[in-house]
Amino acid sequence: MESKLYRKILIATDGSESARFAATAGVELARLIGAKIQAIYVIDIFAYSSMPQDLKWEEAMYAQSRELGREAVSDVEKEAKDASVEVEALILEGHPAEEILDFAEKQDIDMIVVGSLGKTDIERFLIGSVSEKVARNAKVPVLVVHSKSL
């Protein structure tokens, strides 16, 4: 069954357990409706901006983030290919929620799939939640998958 409503699904991953659950749900949904997947990982280049750092430390953190990103999108690619779902994987840089939303709009994404870490109210207030920001600001439907739900 091919959906006319959801042709392109964006799976945003950070490599966490909840993101892997979300990827599984997104891949299965794409398989069932005949959609294509775009898998992205966003390197948060602002995460350490308030910390004093030297160039070597910054390069090491960036390299580590790129490697984590490659692993995260590779996991989604493998799962999609195993399910015979067309997939394209990319690594972006910036604020994760903003990059996810911007990418979705520019690429005409029909649905966004993200994982939720299930942060407490205090954690969300202090540091925010990427999935919450995406769900609140997206112009397309957002499926937020909690790791406990699968």
PyMOL commands that place a pseudoatom at each C-alpha (Angstrom):
pseudoatom trace, name=CA, resn=MET, resi=1, chain=A, elem=C, hetatm=0, pos=[0.000, 0.000, 0.000]
pseudoatom trace, name=CA, resn=GLU, resi=2, chain=A, elem=C, hetatm=0, pos=[1.533, 3.300, -1.037]
pseudoatom trace, name=CA, resn=SER, resi=3, chain=A, elem=C, hetatm=0, pos=[0.473, 6.427, 0.802]
pseudoatom trace, name=CA, resn=LYS, resi=4, chain=A, elem=C, hetatm=0, pos=[-0.144, 9.644, -1.085]
pseudoatom trace, name=CA, resn=LEU, resi=5, chain=A, elem=C, hetatm=0, pos=[-0.077, 11.568, 2.185]
pseudoatom trace, name=CA, resn=TYR, resi=6, chain=A, elem=C, hetatm=0, pos=[3.256, 10.356, 3.606]
pseudoatom trace, name=CA, resn=ARG, resi=7, chain=A, elem=C, hetatm=0, pos=[5.812, 9.861, 0.859]
pseudoatom trace, name=CA, resn=LYS, resi=8, chain=A, elem=C, hetatm=0, pos=[8.901, 11.158, 2.662]
pseudoatom trace, name=CA, resn=ILE, resi=9, chain=A, elem=C, hetatm=0, pos=[9.579, 10.435, 6.326]
pseudoatom trace, name=CA, resn=LEU, resi=10, chain=A, elem=C, hetatm=0, pos=[12.393, 12.103, 8.234]
pseudoatom trace, name=CA, resn=ILE, resi=11, chain=A, elem=C, hetatm=0, pos=[13.943, 10.040, 11.014]
pseudoatom trace, name=CA, resn=ALA, resi=12, chain=A, elem=C, hetatm=0, pos=[16.063, 12.239, 13.272]
pseudoatom trace, name=CA, resn=THR, resi=13, chain=A, elem=C, hetatm=0, pos=[18.500, 10.248, 15.358]
pseudoatom trace, name=CA, resn=ASP, resi=14, chain=A, elem=C, hetatm=0, pos=[21.056, 10.966, 18.038]
pseudoatom trace, name=CA, resn=GLY, resi=15, chain=A, elem=C, hetatm=0, pos=[22.116, 7.341, 18.435]
pseudoatom trace, name=CA, resn=SER, resi=16, chain=A, elem=C, hetatm=0, pos=[20.391, 6.948, 21.807]
pseudoatom trace, name=CA, resn=GLU, resi=17, chain=A, elem=C, hetatm=0, pos=[18.196, 4.015, 22.780]
pseudoatom trace, name=CA, resn=SER, resi=18, chain=A, elem=C, hetatm=0, pos=[15.041, 6.082, 22.334]
pseudoatom trace, name=CA, resn=ALA, resi=19, chain=A, elem=C, hetatm=0, pos=[16.235, 7.195, 18.878]
pseudoatom trace, name=CA, resn=ARG, resi=20, chain=A, elem=C, hetatm=0, pos=[16.784, 3.548, 17.915]
pseudoatom trace, name=CA, resn=PHE, resi=21, chain=A, elem=C, hetatm=0, pos=[13.216, 2.728, 18.987]
pseudoatom trace, name=CA, resn=ALA, resi=22, chain=A, elem=C, hetatm=0, pos=[11.996, 5.706, 16.943]
pseudoatom trace, name=CA, resn=ALA, resi=23, chain=A, elem=C, hetatm=0, pos=[14.010, 4.533, 13.924]
pseudoatom trace, name=CA, resn=THR, resi=24, chain=A, elem=C, hetatm=0, pos=[12.452, 1.085, 14.169]
pseudoatom trace, name=CA, resn=ALA, resi=25, chain=A, elem=C, hetatm=0, pos=[8.970, 2.626, 14.276]
pseudoatom trace, name=CA, resn=GLY, resi=26, chain=A, elem=C, hetatm=0, pos=[9.764, 5.000, 11.404]
pseudoatom trace, name=CA, resn=VAL, resi=27, chain=A, elem=C, hetatm=0, pos=[11.218, 2.271, 9.211]
pseudoatom trace, name=CA, resn=GLU, resi=28, chain=A, elem=C, hetatm=0, pos=[8.238, -0.007, 9.839]
pseudoatom trace, name=CA, resn=LEU, resi=29, chain=A, elem=C, hetatm=0, pos=[5.815, 2.806, 9.045]
pseudoatom trace, name=CA, resn=ALA, resi=30, chain=A, elem=C, hetatm=0, pos=[7.726, 3.636, 5.846]
pseudoatom trace, name=CA, resn=ARG, resi=31, chain=A, elem=C, hetatm=0, pos=[7.713, -0.033, 4.837]
pseudoatom trace, name=CA, resn=LEU, resi=32, chain=A, elem=C, hetatm=0, pos=[3.977, -0.368, 5.383]
pseudoatom trace, name=CA, resn=ILE, resi=33, chain=A, elem=C, hetatm=0, pos=[3.032, 2.750, 3.413]
pseudoatom trace, name=CA, resn=GLY, resi=34, chain=A, elem=C, hetatm=0, pos=[5.766, 2.700, 0.760]
pseudoatom trace, name=CA, resn=ALA, resi=35, chain=A, elem=C, hetatm=0, pos=[7.497, 5.896, 1.900]
pseudoatom trace, name=CA, resn=LYS, resi=36, chain=A, elem=C, hetatm=0, pos=[11.119, 6.932, 1.496]
pseudoatom trace, name=CA, resn=ILE, resi=37, chain=A, elem=C, hetatm=0, pos=[13.273, 7.770, 4.527]
pseudoatom trace, name=CA, resn=GLN, resi=38, chain=A, elem=C, hetatm=0, pos=[15.686, 10.598, 5.134]
pseudoatom trace, name=CA, resn=ALA, resi=39, chain=A, elem=C, hetatm=0, pos=[17.791, 9.846, 8.238]
pseudoatom trace, name=CA, resn=ILE, resi=40, chain=A, elem=C, hetatm=0, pos=[19.672, 12.717, 9.840]
pseudoatom trace, name=CA, resn=TYR, resi=41, chain=A, elem=C, hetatm=0, pos=[21.983, 13.277, 12.766]
pseudoatom trace, name=CA, resn=VAL, resi=42, chain=A, elem=C, hetatm=0, pos=[22.675, 16.832, 13.887]
pseudoatom trace, name=CA, resn=ILE, resi=43, chain=A, elem=C, hetatm=0, pos=[26.027, 17.697, 15.414]
pseudoatom trace, name=CA, resn=ASP, resi=44, chain=A, elem=C, hetatm=0, pos=[25.183, 20.222, 18.115]
pseudoatom trace, name=CA, resn=ILE, resi=45, chain=A, elem=C, hetatm=0, pos=[28.030, 22.667, 17.538]
pseudoatom trace, name=CA, resn=PHE, resi=46, chain=A, elem=C, hetatm=0, pos=[26.697, 24.926, 20.301]
pseudoatom trace, name=CA, resn=ALA, resi=47, chain=A, elem=C, hetatm=0, pos=[26.659, 22.317, 23.080]
pseudoatom trace, name=CA, resn=TYR, resi=48, chain=A, elem=C, hetatm=0, pos=[30.107, 23.216, 24.363]
pseudoatom trace, name=CA, resn=SER, resi=49, chain=A, elem=C, hetatm=0, pos=[30.244, 26.864, 23.316]
pseudoatom trace, name=CA, resn=SER, resi=50, chain=A, elem=C, hetatm=0, pos=[30.190, 28.177, 26.893]
pseudoatom trace, name=CA, resn=MET, resi=51, chain=A, elem=C, hetatm=0, pos=[33.064, 25.975, 28.006]
pseudoatom trace, name=CA, resn=PRO, resi=52, chain=A, elem=C, hetatm=0, pos=[36.666, 27.157, 27.783]
pseudoatom trace, name=CA, resn=GLN, resi=53, chain=A, elem=C, hetatm=0, pos=[38.420, 25.111, 25.161]
pseudoatom trace, name=CA, resn=ASP, resi=54, chain=A, elem=C, hetatm=0, pos=[41.469, 24.879, 23.000]
pseudoatom trace, name=CA, resn=LEU, resi=55, chain=A, elem=C, hetatm=0, pos=[41.668, 23.989, 19.336]
pseudoatom trace, name=CA, resn=LYS, resi=56, chain=A, elem=C, hetatm=0, pos=[42.762, 20.360, 19.925]
pseudoatom trace, name=CA, resn=TRP, resi=57, chain=A, elem=C, hetatm=0, pos=[39.913, 19.751, 22.355]
pseudoatom trace, name=CA, resn=GLU, resi=58, chain=A, elem=C, hetatm=0, pos=[37.441, 21.298, 19.923]
pseudoatom trace, name=CA, resn=GLU, resi=59, chain=A, elem=C, hetatm=0, pos=[38.736, 19.165, 17.034]
pseudoatom trace, name=CA, resn=ALA, resi=60, chain=A, elem=C, hetatm=0, pos=[38.568, 16.018, 19.176]
pseudoatom trace, name=CA, resn=MET, resi=61, chain=A, elem=C, hetatm=0, pos=[34.969, 16.733, 20.223]
pseudoatom trace, name=CA, resn=TYR, resi=62, chain=A, elem=C, hetatm=0, pos=[33.971, 17.456, 16.634]
pseudoatom trace, name=CA, resn=ALA, resi=63, chain=A, elem=C, hetatm=0, pos=[35.597, 14.236, 15.394]
pseudoatom trace, name=CA, resn=GLN, resi=64, chain=A, elem=C, hetatm=0, pos=[33.859, 12.248, 18.122]
pseudoatom trace, name=CA, resn=SER, resi=65, chain=A, elem=C, hetatm=0, pos=[30.501, 13.841, 17.260]
pseudoatom trace, name=CA, resn=ARG, resi=66, chain=A, elem=C, hetatm=0, pos=[30.965, 13.073, 13.548]
pseudoatom trace, name=CA, resn=GLU, resi=67, chain=A, elem=C, hetatm=0, pos=[31.773, 9.446, 14.353]
pseudoatom trace, name=CA, resn=LEU, resi=68, chain=A, elem=C, hetatm=0, pos=[28.700, 9.146, 16.603]
pseudoatom trace, name=CA, resn=GLY, resi=69, chain=A, elem=C, hetatm=0, pos=[26.641, 10.684, 13.821]
pseudoatom trace, name=CA, resn=ARG, resi=70, chain=A, elem=C, hetatm=0, pos=[27.987, 8.265, 11.209]
pseudoatom trace, name=CA, resn=GLU, resi=71, chain=A, elem=C, hetatm=0, pos=[27.183, 5.319, 13.475]
pseudoatom trace, name=CA, resn=ALA, resi=72, chain=A, elem=C, hetatm=0, pos=[23.692, 6.623, 14.244]
pseudoatom trace, name=CA, resn=VAL, resi=73, chain=A, elem=C, hetatm=0, pos=[22.661, 7.193, 10.624]
pseudoatom trace, name=CA, resn=SER, resi=74, chain=A, elem=C, hetatm=0, pos=[24.345, 3.942, 9.547]
pseudoatom trace, name=CA, resn=ASP, resi=75, chain=A, elem=C, hetatm=0, pos=[22.133, 2.066, 12.005]
pseudoatom trace, name=CA, resn=VAL, resi=76, chain=A, elem=C, hetatm=0, pos=[19.029, 3.651, 10.456]
pseudoatom trace, name=CA, resn=GLU, resi=77, chain=A, elem=C, hetatm=0, pos=[20.328, 2.953, 6.930]
pseudoatom trace, name=CA, resn=LYS, resi=78, chain=A, elem=C, hetatm=0, pos=[20.925, -0.714, 7.748]
pseudoatom trace, name=CA, resn=GLU, resi=79, chain=A, elem=C, hetatm=0, pos=[17.504, -1.145, 9.310]
pseudoatom trace, name=CA, resn=ALA, resi=80, chain=A, elem=C, hetatm=0, pos=[15.819, 0.549, 6.334]
pseudoatom trace, name=CA, resn=LYS, resi=81, chain=A, elem=C, hetatm=0, pos=[17.729, -1.489, 3.764]
pseudoatom trace, name=CA, resn=ASP, resi=82, chain=A, elem=C, hetatm=0, pos=[16.925, -4.697, 5.659]
pseudoatom trace, name=CA, resn=ALA, resi=83, chain=A, elem=C, hetatm=0, pos=[13.257, -3.708, 5.356]
pseudoatom trace, name=CA, resn=SER, resi=84, chain=A, elem=C, hetatm=0, pos=[13.668, -2.853, 1.639]
pseudoatom trace, name=CA, resn=VAL, resi=85, chain=A, elem=C, hetatm=0, pos=[12.935, 0.821, 2.293]
pseudoatom trace, name=CA, resn=GLU, resi=86, chain=A, elem=C, hetatm=0, pos=[14.686, 3.520, 0.267]
pseudoatom trace, name=CA, resn=VAL, resi=87, chain=A, elem=C, hetatm=0, pos=[16.868, 5.622, 2.559]
pseudoatom trace, name=CA, resn=GLU, resi=88, chain=A, elem=C, hetatm=0, pos=[19.244, 8.553, 2.407]
pseudoatom trace, name=CA, resn=ALA, resi=89, chain=A, elem=C, hetatm=0, pos=[21.393, 9.497, 5.408]
pseudoatom trace, name=CA, resn=LEU, resi=90, chain=A, elem=C, hetatm=0, pos=[22.952, 12.859, 6.210]
pseudoatom trace, name=CA, resn=ILE, resi=91, chain=A, elem=C, hetatm=0, pos=[24.862, 14.550, 9.007]
pseudoatom trace, name=CA, resn=LEU, resi=92, chain=A, elem=C, hetatm=0, pos=[24.059, 18.207, 9.674]
pseudoatom trace, name=CA, resn=GLU, resi=93, chain=A, elem=C, hetatm=0, pos=[25.464, 20.799, 12.074]
pseudoatom trace, name=CA, resn=GLY, resi=94, chain=A, elem=C, hetatm=0, pos=[23.733, 23.388, 14.255]
pseudoatom trace, name=CA, resn=HIS, resi=95, chain=A, elem=C, hetatm=0, pos=[21.010, 23.451, 16.894]
pseudoatom trace, name=CA, resn=PRO, resi=96, chain=A, elem=C, hetatm=0, pos=[19.331, 20.022, 16.588]
pseudoatom trace, name=CA, resn=ALA, resi=97, chain=A, elem=C, hetatm=0, pos=[15.678, 21.108, 16.729]
pseudoatom trace, name=CA, resn=GLU, resi=98, chain=A, elem=C, hetatm=0, pos=[16.225, 24.026, 14.363]
pseudoatom trace, name=CA, resn=GLU, resi=99, chain=A, elem=C, hetatm=0, pos=[18.159, 21.903, 11.873]
pseudoatom trace, name=CA, resn=ILE, resi=100, chain=A, elem=C, hetatm=0, pos=[15.529, 19.146, 11.925]
pseudoatom trace, name=CA, resn=LEU, resi=101, chain=A, elem=C, hetatm=0, pos=[12.728, 21.639, 11.301]
pseudoatom trace, name=CA, resn=ASP, resi=102, chain=A, elem=C, hetatm=0, pos=[14.655, 23.499, 8.603]
pseudoatom trace, name=CA, resn=PHE, resi=103, chain=A, elem=C, hetatm=0, pos=[15.620, 20.273, 6.830]
pseudoatom trace, name=CA, resn=ALA, resi=104, chain=A, elem=C, hetatm=0, pos=[12.038, 18.981, 6.942]
pseudoatom trace, name=CA, resn=GLU, resi=105, chain=A, elem=C, hetatm=0, pos=[10.723, 22.156, 5.369]
pseudoatom trace, name=CA, resn=LYS, resi=106, chain=A, elem=C, hetatm=0, pos=[13.403, 22.419, 2.665]
pseudoatom trace, name=CA, resn=GLN, resi=107, chain=A, elem=C, hetatm=0, pos=[13.113, 18.741, 1.696]
pseudoatom trace, name=CA, resn=ASP, resi=108, chain=A, elem=C, hetatm=0, pos=[9.289, 18.623, 1.623]
pseudoatom trace, name=CA, resn=ILE, resi=109, chain=A, elem=C, hetatm=0, pos=[9.176, 16.004, 4.371]
pseudoatom trace, name=CA, resn=ASP, resi=110, chain=A, elem=C, hetatm=0, pos=[5.672, 14.692, 5.082]
pseudoatom trace, name=CA, resn=MET, resi=111, chain=A, elem=C, hetatm=0, pos=[6.312, 13.348, 8.607]
pseudoatom trace, name=CA, resn=ILE, resi=112, chain=A, elem=C, hetatm=0, pos=[9.055, 13.577, 11.206]
pseudoatom trace, name=CA, resn=VAL, resi=113, chain=A, elem=C, hetatm=0, pos=[9.909, 10.687, 13.539]
pseudoatom trace, name=CA, resn=VAL, resi=114, chain=A, elem=C, hetatm=0, pos=[11.944, 11.370, 16.695]
pseudoatom trace, name=CA, resn=GLY, resi=115, chain=A, elem=C, hetatm=0, pos=[12.675, 9.593, 19.940]
pseudoatom trace, name=CA, resn=SER, resi=116, chain=A, elem=C, hetatm=0, pos=[11.891, 10.972, 23.363]
pseudoatom trace, name=CA, resn=LEU, resi=117, chain=A, elem=C, hetatm=0, pos=[14.142, 10.508, 26.349]
pseudoatom trace, name=CA, resn=GLY, resi=118, chain=A, elem=C, hetatm=0, pos=[11.257, 11.101, 28.740]
pseudoatom trace, name=CA, resn=LYS, resi=119, chain=A, elem=C, hetatm=0, pos=[12.912, 13.948, 30.617]
pseudoatom trace, name=CA, resn=THR, resi=120, chain=A, elem=C, hetatm=0, pos=[11.386, 15.224, 33.822]
pseudoatom trace, name=CA, resn=ASP, resi=121, chain=A, elem=C, hetatm=0, pos=[9.588, 18.579, 33.883]
pseudoatom trace, name=CA, resn=ILE, resi=122, chain=A, elem=C, hetatm=0, pos=[12.634, 20.202, 35.518]
pseudoatom trace, name=CA, resn=GLU, resi=123, chain=A, elem=C, hetatm=0, pos=[15.035, 18.800, 32.894]
pseudoatom trace, name=CA, resn=ARG, resi=124, chain=A, elem=C, hetatm=0, pos=[12.790, 20.038, 30.078]
pseudoatom trace, name=CA, resn=PHE, resi=125, chain=A, elem=C, hetatm=0, pos=[12.606, 23.482, 31.700]
pseudoatom trace, name=CA, resn=LEU, resi=126, chain=A, elem=C, hetatm=0, pos=[16.370, 23.716, 32.206]
pseudoatom trace, name=CA, resn=ILE, resi=127, chain=A, elem=C, hetatm=0, pos=[17.710, 22.260, 28.971]
pseudoatom trace, name=CA, resn=GLY, resi=128, chain=A, elem=C, hetatm=0, pos=[14.693, 21.780, 26.760]
pseudoatom trace, name=CA, resn=SER, resi=129, chain=A, elem=C, hetatm=0, pos=[13.797, 18.791, 24.660]
pseudoatom trace, name=CA, resn=VAL, resi=130, chain=A, elem=C, hetatm=0, pos=[14.609, 18.437, 20.985]
pseudoatom trace, name=CA, resn=SER, resi=131, chain=A, elem=C, hetatm=0, pos=[11.559, 16.229, 20.393]
pseudoatom trace, name=CA, resn=GLU, resi=132, chain=A, elem=C, hetatm=0, pos=[9.312, 18.705, 22.208]
pseudoatom trace, name=CA, resn=LYS, resi=133, chain=A, elem=C, hetatm=0, pos=[10.633, 21.666, 20.194]
pseudoatom trace, name=CA, resn=VAL, resi=134, chain=A, elem=C, hetatm=0, pos=[10.227, 19.730, 16.954]
pseudoatom trace, name=CA, resn=ALA, resi=135, chain=A, elem=C, hetatm=0, pos=[6.681, 18.614, 17.829]
pseudoatom trace, name=CA, resn=ARG, resi=136, chain=A, elem=C, hetatm=0, pos=[5.636, 22.148, 18.791]
pseudoatom trace, name=CA, resn=ASN, resi=137, chain=A, elem=C, hetatm=0, pos=[7.095, 23.894, 15.754]
pseudoatom trace, name=CA, resn=ALA, resi=138, chain=A, elem=C, hetatm=0, pos=[6.855, 21.427, 12.867]
pseudoatom trace, name=CA, resn=LYS, resi=139, chain=A, elem=C, hetatm=0, pos=[4.578, 22.170, 9.943]
pseudoatom trace, name=CA, resn=VAL, resi=140, chain=A, elem=C, hetatm=0, pos=[4.031, 18.443, 9.385]
pseudoatom trace, name=CA, resn=PRO, resi=141, chain=A, elem=C, hetatm=0, pos=[2.921, 15.601, 11.676]
pseudoatom trace, name=CA, resn=VAL, resi=142, chain=A, elem=C, hetatm=0, pos=[5.525, 14.457, 14.211]
pseudoatom trace, name=CA, resn=LEU, resi=143, chain=A, elem=C, hetatm=0, pos=[5.650, 10.957, 15.661]
pseudoatom trace, name=CA, resn=VAL, resi=144, chain=A, elem=C, hetatm=0, pos=[7.406, 11.039, 19.027]
pseudoatom trace, name=CA, resn=VAL, resi=145, chain=A, elem=C, hetatm=0, pos=[8.346, 7.509, 20.068]
pseudoatom trace, name=CA, resn=HIS, resi=146, chain=A, elem=C, hetatm=0, pos=[8.999, 6.752, 23.712]
pseudoatom trace, name=CA, resn=SER, resi=147, chain=A, elem=C, hetatm=0, pos=[11.465, 3.902, 24.264]
pseudoatom trace, name=CA, resn=LYS, resi=148, chain=A, elem=C, hetatm=0, pos=[9.069, 2.283, 26.727]
pseudoatom trace, name=CA, resn=SER, resi=149, chain=A, elem=C, hetatm=0, pos=[6.370, 2.050, 24.037]
pseudoatom trace, name=CA, resn=LEU, resi=150, chain=A, elem=C, hetatm=0, pos=[8.140, -0.623, 21.978]
for i in range(1, 150): cmd.bond("trace and resi %d" % i, "trace and resi %d" % (i + 1))
show_as sticks, trace
zoom trace
